[in-house]
Amino acid sequence: MQTTTIMQNQGLQTKDNDISTAKQIDKAVNELLEKSKELGAFERALQKAEIISLISDALDKSDKMGHIMKMQGKQFGFKTDSRSPEGYSLEIVKNCLIEATIRGVEPTGNMFNILGGNCYITKEGCKHILNRMGIPFRIQPSLSKMIDGNVCVVPMNMIWVTKDNKEHKKYLEVPVTLHKNKEGGIITNEAARKGMAERDAMAYLIEELTGTPMPIGEVEQNTTIDTVATEIKSESLGQKQEQQKEIATANQKEQELFDKHIGKSVSKESLRKRAEQCYKQLNKSLEFYNLDLYNKLLETLPETA
């Protein structure tokens, strides 16, 4: 009985140590995500190296990699590409898991994939990172436009709010390489194009907020689809007349209702909430409306009532 008690206590102590280490890792990753852009290159590299060492040691000591290995190739875990039908080796999976953890995602829920032996953060993973950072955002894609027989671009408006309550807007044209069948027919439908573009738009936003680049690519039916290595075009909304013409505008009645509703705002905080109520109700972006009154109130109203 005494031996059993000692073994049980040792097991409990090991479990407590694992939990403590996990919390320590989570705290370090959160701090890295939040302060990454403020750090110098060398300081950031040192912090990453420290976290990598911490995670690597924790995985080795806890002997948890066997559980992680069982999740590869699974929708509830993380997918792998067709280059390795039997799955990747423990060392490759471990390295990709460490990179994924540093970037702020988890080995469950298809938040990252392993493509060609490298870690790739998915659309689900990008969304998780932004939510983890506490960044509210909204992406409104438009119909894709063909560039040539292999590539299209998906125009989209993106709005996000930083922790200082400032609203930011970008117009993006995200390039997407189209997947084809053996006969040369395009099989990447509109929904898939928008999904890949939304992922890259979120990756763009993460890089904008943290200064950490995000690799490009996508997995569809266990096949790697690489997007073109072209920089995402970005401009502030309202700067380009041709782009503005493509954005639908409110009719007079909708505009009057919008102005009347936001006109009751008593602070910038209530102004943003009232504007959000309007464009959410119509499932439109804020640029759907004429923003003359909105911008005027934004300059004159106090931050809070």
N, C-alpha and C positions, 0 to 999 in steps of 0.2 A: 504493500500500500504506500509505504514511504517513497519507494522508487517511482511509482506511478505519479505521486504528487509532485516530486521533483521534476519529472519529465513534463508534466502538465504546466508547472510553473515556468519551466524553460521555454515551452512552446508559447505560453502567454507573453513572456518577456520578448521573445523573437517577434511576435505579432505586434506588440506595442512599439518595438523599435522600427518595424516596417512602416507603421502608421505615422510615427514621428518623422521618419525620413521622407515619406510621401508628402507630408504637410510642408516640410522644409523645401522640397523640390517645387511644389506648387507656389509657395511664397516667392521663391527666387525667380521662377518663370514669369509670374505676374509682374514683379518689379521690373524685369527685363523688358517685357512687352510695353509697359507704361512709360518707361524712361529711356528706351532704346535710342530714340532720335536725339535726346539731349546729351547722350554720352559721346565722348570722343571715340574714334575708331579703335584705338588700342585698349581703352577702358572697356568698351563693349566686347572686344575679343577676349579679354581676361575674364569678364563675367560669364561669357558663354563657355569658355574652357572650364571654369569652376563648376558650372551646372552640368556640363557633359560628364565630368569626372564623378560628380555626385550621383548622377543617374546610372552611369556605368557600374559603379561600385555597388549601388543599391540592387541592381538587377543581378549582379554576380552573387552577392551575399544572400539574397532572398530566394534564389533559384526559381524565379517566376517566369523565366523565358519559355518554359514548357507550355504554360498556359497561353502565353502570347502567340506561340507558334500555331496553336490550334485555331486561331482566329483569322489566319491569312487565307485569302480567297473567299471569305464569307461576307455577305452583305452586312451582317451585324458587327463584323470586325473590320478588316481592311482588304481591299481587292489587290490582286497582282495581275500582271499582263501575260499574254500568251507566249512570251519568250521563255517563261519558266513554268510549264504546265503543272509540274509537281510542287511548285512553290519554291521560295528562296531559302538559302541556308540560314542557320541561326545567326551567324555573324552579320549577314546583310540585313536581316530583319531587325536585329538589335540596333544597328547603326541608323536605320531608317526610323525606328521607334524613338531613338534619342533625338534625332532631328525634328521629328513631328512634335515631340514633347516641348522642345525649346521654342518651336513656333507657336505653341499654345493649343494644340489639339490632342485628342485622345485616340487610343487604338480600337475604339468601338464606334459604331454608327457610320462607318465608311467615311471618316473624316480625312484619312489619307490613303493613298495607294502606293504600291511599289512598282515603278515603271523602269525597266532596264536596270534594275538594281538600285534605283535612286528613289528618294522620297518625293512624293507629289501630293500637295495639299488640295483636296477636292472642294467643290462648291459648298458641301456641308461643313467642311473644315474651316473654310474662309468665313462663313456665317458665324460659326462657333467662336472664332477668334474675335470678331467684331463685337459679338454679344458679350464675350468675356471682358472686353475692354470697356464695355458700357457705352458703345457708340450707336445711337439710333441712326438708321439710314433707310433710304428708299430708292429703288431702282425701277425706272420705267422704260423698258425696251420698246423700240419701234420695229417695223418689218425690216428684215435683212435686205441688203442691196448687193447684187452680184458685182464682183470686181472682174473676175474672169471665170473660166470653167472650173477652177479649183478653190477659189477663195471668195468669200462674201464678207461684208462688214455689217455689224448690228449697231445702229445708232441708239443711244440711250441717254436719258437724263438721270443724273444721280444727285441726290440731296442727302447731306448728313449733318449732324449736330455734334460739335465737340463739347468737352466737359465744361468749357467756359460759356456754354449756351449760345455759341455763335453758329449760325446756319451757313453751310457752304454748298455750292452748286457747281457741277461740272457737266459739260456735254462731252460724251465719249463716242468714238467710232471704233468698236472693237473688232479686229479681224479674226475670222474663223476659217480654218481649212476644212473643206467639205470631204466627207467620207464617201467613197464610191464602191459599187459592187464590181464583180468581175467583168461585166459588160460595159463598164464605164459610166453607168447611171448614178446620179447623186442620190444617196439614201439618207443623208442628214436632213431631217425635216426641220420645219420652222421652230418647233418647240425645242429640239435639240440644239439648234443654233443659238437660240436665246439663252438656253441653260448654260452653254459653254461661255457665251459672252458675259453673262451675269457673274459667272465664277471669276473671269478675268477682270471684270470691273471691281469686284470685291477685293481681288488680289492687288489691283492698282491702289485702292483705298487703304489697304493695310500697309503697303509700301509708303504711301503718302504720310500715314500717321506714325509709322515706326522707323522708316528708313531702311527696312529689311526687304530685299527683293524676293519675289515669289516666282518659282519656276512655272512655265506654261505647259499645258497639255491636258488631255482628258481621256477617260476610259469609257468605252461604250461596248457592251457585250463582249468584254474581255479582250478588246482590241485597242491598241494605243492609237489615239488620234492627236497628232501634234498640231497646235495652232502655228501660224506663220510667225517667224521671228521679226515682227514689225512692231515698233513702238506704238502704243495706244495713243491716238490723237486726242488731245484734250484742250478744251477752251472754255472760258467762262460763258455761261448762257447769256445771250443777249448781245454778244460781240460780233456775230456774223449774221448778216441779213438773210442769206440763203438758208442757213440752218433754222432761223426763226420762222421762215415761211413753212417749213415742214412740221412745225409744232402747231397743233390745232389751238384756236383761240376761243374764248368764251363769247357767246352771243350777248346782246345788250341786257337781256333780262337776267342771265346768269351773272354778268358783271355787276349789275346793280344790287343783286342779292348778296354777292360777295362783299362789295364795298359797304353795304349796310351792316352786314354781320361783323366785319372786322372793325367798323367804325365805332362799335361799342366797347372796344378794348380800352382798358385803363392802365395797362402796362405792356412791356415788350413780351413778357411771359404769356399774358392772356392773348396778345395779338398772334403769337405763333400758334397757340392752341386753337384759336378761332379760325385761322387760315387753314390749319391742318384738318379741322372738321369739314370745311368746304371741299377741299380737294380730295379727301378720302371718300366723301359722300358720292362724288362723281367718278371716283377712281382715276383721277387725273393728277398730273404733276402741278406744282405751284405755278409753273410758267404758263399754264392754261389761261391764267387771268392777266389782265393789265395790272401791274404792280405799283402804279404811281402812288396810290393812297397808302398801300402797304409800306412802301419804302419811306414815305413821308412820316407815317406813324412810327416806324422803326427808329427814325432819327430823333423824334420829339418825346416819345413816351419814356417814363422811367423803367428800369429793368423789372422791378416788382412793384405791386400796388402798395 
